[in-house]
Amino acid sequence: MTTSHLSALKSRHADLDEKIANEERRPCPDAAALASLKKQKLKIKEEMLAIA
């Protein structure tokens, strides 16, 4: 796994971060959606740490 894979993971991580921020700004955030997004973000972060 090379830098291109790491770059793709960083991009997905940033995208999830933006989705989480957007959901948290809603008047009534969906707790289940937030939990799911945060789990996905954590998995990506763990994968980035494993290959870095």
Secondary structure, DSSP 8 states (H G I E B T S, - for coil): --HHHHHHHHHHHHHHHHHHHHHHHSSS--HHHHHHHHHHHHHHHHHHHHH-
